[in-house]
Amino acid sequence: MATLQGLDRGLRALDLVSRAADGLTVADLAAQLRIDRAVAYRIVQTLEEHALVSRQGKRLRLGAGAAALAGRFQQQLVPAAQPVLQELADATGTSAFLTVAHGARECVPVAGARPAVQQGPVEVGYRIGVRHPLEKGANGVAILALQPPHPDDSEEVTRARELGYSVTSGQLQQGATGIAAGFEVPGAAGASVGVVAMHEFDVESVAALVKEAAARLARSR
C-alpha cells in the first residue's frame, strides 16, 4: 500500500528529533530528510501544534505531547510484558527485567519479576525507574546493539550485535551477571528483556530463553 507522504515525513522528522540528544535545527532536519527548508518548517509547525516537538532557541527537541504518548506506551507495554517476565524468571531462576531507552544515552527498567523459587543464596533486585547509562549493564548494551554499527562501538556492543544478546558482569552490581536481548518498540530508541543473578548459570541456555522472551514482546506490540 502507498504511504501518505506528509505523514511519513512528519513521523520521520519526529524520529530524527528524538534521536538527537542536543536537538536539531530546521536546517538540519531539512538536510536529513532531503526536503526543501520551507517544507521542513511546515512539518515542524504541525508537530508543534500537537506538542510533539518544541523549539528551544533554534533547536528542536521532543515536546510534552511526546512524553504523554510515551507514558501511554509504557502503560500498554508493561501489562503485556509482565507475564512474559514472570515466565522468564521462573524458567531461569533469576530476576527478569524489561528496560526501555530513555533518550540517546540512558535507559530505565520499567518492569520486573522474581522467580517463584529462588535458586541462589542471594537475590538481585534492580530498582524500577532508576536510570543508568546505556553502555553499562546487559540491558543497555542490548539496546545499543540494535543500532547500526559505529566505529566507536565497544567490544560488548559489537559482540551483542553478533550474538543477538549481551552478557555483562559486575557493571551495575558487584558479583551480578546479566544477559539481555533487545527489541524494537514504537516511540522509543529501543527496549530489552534481560535477567540478572548472583549465582552461576548456563549462559547459552538462559540466553536462548531471553531471546525468545524478547521476540514474544516484539510480536505483541
Salt bridges, closest charged atoms under 4 A:
ASP8 OD2 - ARG12 NH1 3.49
ASP15 OD2 - ARG19 NE 3.07
ASP28 OD2 - ARG59 NH2 3.91
GLU48 OE2 - ARG55 NE 3.05
GLU87 OE1 - ARG216 NH1 2.89
GLU106 OE1 - ARG131 NH1 3.47
GLU123 OE2 - ARG114 NE 3.08
ASP152 OD2 - HIS150 ND1 3.77
ASP153 OD2 - ARG161 NH1 3.07
